[in-house]
Amino acid sequence: MSIPGPGTFDIDCDLLIIGGGINGAGIARDAAGRGLSVLLCEQDDLAGHTSSASTKLIHGGLRYLEHFEFGLVRKALREREILLRAAPHLIRPLRFVLPHDRHQRPAWMIRAGLFLYDHLTRRELLPGSGHIALRRHPAGAPLKAEFTDGFEYSDGWVDDARLVVANAIDAAERGATILTRTRCAAALQRGGCWHASLVRADGSSIAVRARCLVNAAGPWAAHFQHAVFPARPEPALRLVKGSHIVVRKLFEHPFAYIFQHPDRRIVFAIPYESDFTLIGTTDIDFQGDPAAVAIERQEIAYLCELCNHYFAQAISPADVVWTYSGVRPLLDEGAAAAATLTRDYHFELENDGAPMLSVFGGKITTYRKLAEEAIDRLAPLLQPARGAWTEHACLPGADFQGPTPSAAAAAGFGQFVRQQQQGFSWLPPRLVARYAHAYGTRIGQLLGGCSALPDMGEEILPDLFEIEARYWIEREWALTAEDMLWRRSKLGLHVPADGAAILAAWITGRQQCVGDMRGRCEG
């Protein structure tokens, strides 16, 4: 792919961001809000890889205390509070139960860890930890009789893919350009700027000139850095695969579990999508194409075996209804086991000529702080009009009580859901609740002009009406059935086996209709 010459640029911007995961979208949002002109390109869909393959938690990382990562845990715990306020429709409190296995970590060690977890930073929104008698606690009922004591503590659950989309929407509304299905084919420093060639899925190209380049390509970040700077030593990274399984729900109560394993790893069992239990994650070194990552039989067996150690109701691979895997690029500090690698992030700034900032590592909980620090690093070079701002701003849909996040708004989300169910009483309450969680206060944008079910258009699949599918296409960059069923929503778990094919046919028909209308207008 050739690099465009002077005077032939389609887009001229301050910042070109490579990667549409949580880090790229967060950086785009922060930069656009500071007054910089921003272009983000993503080779696939937003959150198409690692950022939609998380355990769906906003948490400090209790187990990281065992590796003495107090700074990372403190930072993550502080961000947990900020994010619970900034997006209570996408992030909600979740109470965890840790059954005590007397053959593993001693009770005093767990108590000490939970005490630190409660007190490493200021905590306002979540209750503290405590000891529980499992025979008298709802979470004890599904467990084997041998587990009589345990501990409970709080963290947060997140719709990870929608969190990425919310950041991209906010960035776009502040002036950023978001291009999905668009890869950066080449980038070259020239005249103190970056000249880049972007290629869309249809093969068309876009010529870009940018003052600065941000490499937020996730598992591909090291490869991209090496392609741009072949002589630069590659960073010390390890690609680690994390896999999850989903089974029919194993318990009726709202608590989640954190299970210990003799290999010192931990696994979560989380209530998921009303009818299911999410179980994960594994930590396995990965080699190969991150776009082709998939769970292995041994991982499924491992997760089932660990759950069967604790739950009275045994599960087997035959009970798994869905799996997903993601690849995380983690800093390699010489740890022998993938599970012990740090989840903190690292920047590398190349400032010989046009600057390029590469982002390595990180976790979804600390994405906002990562983005803020990234633009702070570049601020002396780009001179943005405004300073850091995201700590005290709501994400789109979270302005229940105004544009500034508050503890009251976070605590009052349940009341907001009930109000929406009353206001849209012509819709099933469960559907309104899903809309409220997905779109927050923007539920009015989704349902504007509708006052009865026929106004929603065709019911393409159960609980998926035409109005929502169009919204995803027109406002959230969705293009395929997979985008809609597994990232803009998790309806893929609830629709018939041929649901993806039915939705794909609807998308194709809509595209043909739009093309026919455009042709008539041009004629």
N, C-alpha and C positions, 0 to 999 in steps of 0.2 A: 504494500500500500504506500503510495507516494505521499509526501508531506506537502500541503498546499503552500504556494508561494505568496509573497507579499501582495496585499490588496485583494485577495480572493477568499476572504473569510465569510462564512455564513453567520458565525456567532463570535462576538468579541466580549470577553468577560474578565472579571477579576480572578475567579476561582473555578477551575474545572475539577470536579470530584469524580473519581472512578470508584463505583461500587454503590449499590442501592440497598445495602443491609442497614442495620440499626446505626452503625457508626457513620456511614456515609450520609444517611438521611438526617441524623442528628447534627452533623457538621454543616450540612446544607441549611438546615433551619437556623442554627446559631449565626452562621455567616450572613444569611439574607437579612436576619433581624438586626444586624449591625450595619446594614446599608451597603453591603458588598453585592456586586452582580455575580450570580452563581449559576453554573450549569452542572447538573449531576447526570451521569450516564450509567446505566446498569445493563449488563449484557442479557439478562433474563428478566424476571419479574421482581418487583420490590419484595424484599424478604424471601427471595426465591430459594435460598440455600440455608446457610447457618442460622440466620436470624428468625426463621420459622421452625427451626428444629431444636429449640431449647426445651428445658423442662418447664417452661412457662412460669418461672418464679422471679420475683423481685425480692432478693434476700441478701443478707450480709455474708452468708457463707459460713455457717457454724463450724463446718469441718476444717475450714482454713485456719482456725485458731490452733488446731493441733500441729500445724506447720509454722506457727509463730508469725503468721501474716497479719499482725494486728493493724497495721496501717491500711491494708486493703479492706479488712473487715470494717474498720471504723468508717472509711470512705463509703463503702457500700451501704452500711447502715444509715448513714446520713442521707445518701441518695434515695434510699427506700422511703424515708419520710417525705422528701421533696416530691418524689414521683407519685406517692399515694395522694398527695394534694393536687398535683398537676393533672392527673388523669384518672379520677375515681370511677369513671365509666369503664375504663380498660384495665385498671389495677384495683384489686380489692384485698382486704385482709384475709388471711388464711391461718387457722390454728393447726399446729403440727403436734403429733404425738410420737414420742420416741419410746417404744417398749424397751425395758431394760433386760438385756440378756446377760446374766451373771457370768457367762463364759467369755465375755468380750470386755469392753471398756468398763472400769469400775465406776460405781455410782458417784463417788466423790469427784472423779475427773469430769463426769458429765455435769454435775452441779457447778463445778468451778467454771467450765466452759459456758454454761448458760448464764451464770452471774456476769461474766465478762460481756457476753452477748447483749445482756440487758443494759449494761452501764458504760460501754465504750463510747457512746455518744448520746446526745439528748433524744429521748423518745417520748412522743406525745400521743400518737394515734393508736398505738398497739399496746395491749396488756403485756405484762412481764411473764416470765417463765415460772414454772412450779412443778412440784412433785404430785403425781396422781396415783390413786389406787385403781388399777385397771378393771377390777371386778365391779367397781361402783361407777365407772366412767363409760359413757356410750361407746367410746373407741375401743373398749376392752372386749365387747361382745363378739366381733369377728375374729379375735385372736385365739390362739391355742391356750389352753388352761394353764400351761406352765408360766405364761407371762402375767405376773400379778402386779408388778410395779412399773412405773414409767414416768416420763416427764413430758411437759407440754410447753410450747413457746409459740411465738407469732412471727410470721413473715408475710409476704404478699404474693398473690397470683396475678399473672398478666396474660392478656391476649397478645402474644409477641408480634405476630405478623401485622395486626391492626395498629400496634404501637409504631411500627415502622411507617405504615401508611399515614398515620396521623402526623408524624414528623415531616413527611414529604408534602402533605397537604399544607401544613403551616409554612414550610419553606416556599412553596409555590405561591401562596397567598401573599407572601412578603417579597415576591418578585423573582424567585428562583425558577429556572427551567428544569423540568424533570423529564428525562428521556429514558424510557424502558425499551427493552429489546434492542439496545444500541451498545455496541462494544467499541472500546478504544483500540483501533487497529495499529496506530502508530503515534508516537509523540516525540518531539525533538525540540531541544533548546535552540532558540534563534533570536538574536537581537534583544536579549534580556526577557524574552517571553517564551511561552510554550506554544508550539504549533502542533496541532493534533488532528488526526483524521478519525472520525467516528463513522461506523458503518451500521446502518439499520438492518432489520431482519429481511427487508426486501432487496437488500444489496445497495441501496442508495447511500451516498456518503455525505457527511457534514464536515466542513472545514472550520476549525475552532482556533482562535488565538486567546490565550489566557495568561494573566500575569503570574499565576501560581497553580500548581497541580497538587491535588491531595489524592494519595493512593490509599483508598479504603476498600481494597478489593478482597478483604477477608482471606480465605484460603489461597487465593491467587495473588496476594499482595507481594510476597517474596518473588514470585515469578515475574510480576509486572515490574518491580524495582530492578530486577536483573536485566530485563529486556530494555529498559530505558538507560540503565547504567551498567553495561556488561562488565566493566572493570572493577566495580564495587563488590567487596565481599558480601556474600549473602548473609542475612541475619540468622542468628541461632534460633531457629524455630522448629517445633515439631507439630505435625498435623495429627490431631487426636480426634477419633470418631466417637461420638456419643449417640447411642441408639435407645429408642423407647418403644414400648409395646402398649397397646390399648386393648382392654378386655371389657366384657360386660361388667357392670358395677359389682364390686365385691362387698360393699357395705352401704348402709342407708344414711348414716350420719354425715355431717358436713366437715368433719375433721380429715386432715391428711396425715400420712405416716412418714416417718423417716426411719429406715431400717439399717442396722449395722450388719456388716459381713465380716467373717474372719480374715478376709484379705485386706481389711481396713478401709474398704470402699463403703459408700453408703448409697442407698437406693430409696427413691421417693415413691409412694403410692398415693395418688391425688384424685379426689373426685373430679370428674371431667364430663362436660357436656351433658349433665343431668343423668344420663343412662350408662355411663362408662367409668372405668378407672384407668388412669394414666400411670404407667410404671416405667421408671428409668432413673438414672442413665448408666450406660457403660462408659468406660474410658479405655480406648484401644488405639495404639499407634496406627496411623493410616498412611498408605502409599498408593498413589493412583490419582485418577481424575476426581476432584471433589464433586463435580456435577453428577457423577455416577455412583455416589456412595449409597450403600444399602445395608440393612441389618443382615447379620449372618446367623445361621442356625444356632451356633454356640452362644451367641448373645441372647437369643430368645430363651434358650434353655437356662442360661445363667439367671436371667431376671425371673423366670418362673420358679426356679429352685429357691431363690432368695425369698420370694413371696411365700412359698410353701413352708419355709422355715417358721414363719410367723402366723400366717392365716390358717384358720381351721379348714376353710374351703380351699382345696387344692386347685391349682390351674395347670394347664399343659399348653404346649404350642398350639394345639387344636382350638384353644379358647381365644386365641389372639385374632382380633377383628381388623386391626390396622397397626402398621409399624411406620416409623420414620427415623431417619438418621441424618446427622449433620457433622461437618468437619470444622473443628476449631483450630486456628493457628495460635499455638501457645508458645511463650518464651521458654526456651530450653536452657535451664540453668544447671544441667547435669543430673537432674533427678532420674532415678532408675525407673520409676513407675509413672505412667502417664497421669494417673489420678493425683499425683503429688505436685504436678507442674503448677506454677502460679497462674492465676486467672487475671492478674493485673495487666495493664497495657503499657506499651512502649512506643515512643515516637522516634523517627529518624528524619532529620531535616537536612536535605541537600541544598546548599545555598551558593553553589559555585555556578553563577549564571542565573537563570530563572529558578526560583525555589520550588522544591518538591518535598512535601511532608508525607512520609509513609507511616501508617498506623498498623501496629501489630498487637495481637492479643486483645484482652478486654472481655467484659461480660455484659449482658444486657442491662443489669442493674446500674452499672456505672457509665452507661453510654452518654448521658447528658453532661457529666463532668468531663468525660473524655473529649466531647465536642467543644466544650468551653475552653479546655486547655489547648486543644488543637488550634483554635482561632486566636487564642492569646499568644501562642507561639508565632503565628503569622502576622499578628497585628503590627509589630514594628515595621514589617515589610510592606503591608497593604494599606496601613493607615485607615482603618474603617471609621465611619462617621460616628459610630456609637460603641459603647463598651458592652461587657457581658450583661445578659438580661434574662436568660432562660430560667434561672433559679426561682424567679418570682412571676412566672407567666404560666397560664393554663395552656394545655394542648387543645386543639380543636375539639369542641363538643363538651369540654369540661367547665365551661363558664356558667355553672348553675347559679352562682351568686356574684357574678361579675368576672372581669378578666384576671383577677389576682387569686391565686390558689389560697385556700384556707382549710383549716381543720374542720370547720363547721360544714363546708361544702362536701368534704370527703365523707364525713359521718352522715350527711343527709342524703346520700345518693339513693338509699332505699325509698325515701319519701318521694324523690324525683320519679323513680320508676312507677310508684303507685299513682302519682299524678298523671303520668302519661297513659297509664292503663285506663284511668277515668276519662281522660280527654279523648282517647281513641277507643272508646268502649265498643265500637263496631268491629274491632279486630280482636282475635283471641288474645287473652292476657299474656300467654307464653310468647307469642310473636312480638307483642309490644315490648316485653322485657328483653328479648333478644335485640331488638332495634335500639332500645335505650342503652344497653351495654355496648353495642357496636358503634353508635353514632352520638350518644349523649344528647346534648341540646340540639344537635343538628338533625334529630329525628324529624323536625319540622321541615327541613330541606328535602328529606327523603319523601315524606308523605304530604308535602304541600299540594293543596288542591284536591286531595282525596277525602271523601266523606263516607265512602262505602266500598265494600270489597271489589265491585266491578271497576272502580276507578283505579285499581292497582294493576290492571292489565291481566294478561294471561298468567295463570299459575303454572309456570314451566315445570316445576317439581314441587313436591310437598313443602309448603311454607316458603317457597322462592317464587315471588311474583315478578312480572316483567319490570315493574317500576324500580325494584332493587337491582336487578341485573343491569338495567340501563344506567343506574346511578354508579355502579362499579365501573362501567366502561367509560362514562362521560366525566367522572370526577375522581376516580381512584386508580386509573391506569390499568384496569383489568382487561385482559384480552382473551383468555382461554377459560375453558371449563375448570381446569385445575386451579387457576388463579382464584376463581370464584368459590369453588367448593372446599378448598383447603387452606387458602390464605385470607381472602376477604371474609370468609366464614369458615365454619367447620361442618357445613351441611353435608359434606361427603360422608360423614358418619351416619347420617339420618336418611339419606335418599335411597331409592332402590338401586340394585346392582347396575342397571343400565342408565343410571341418572347422569353420569358424565357424558355419555353418548347423546342423550336427549338434549342436554344443555348445549353441547357442542353444535348440534344441528340447529338449535335456536340461534346461536351466535352466527353461524354461517348464513342462515336465512336473513338475519338482521343486516349483516354486511352486504349481502346481495341487494337487499332492499335499498340500503343507503346508496350503494353504487348505482342502482337504476335511477334513483331520484336525482343523483348528481349528474348523471348522463342526460336526463331530460332537461335539467336546468341549463346545462352547458349547450345543449342543442337549441 
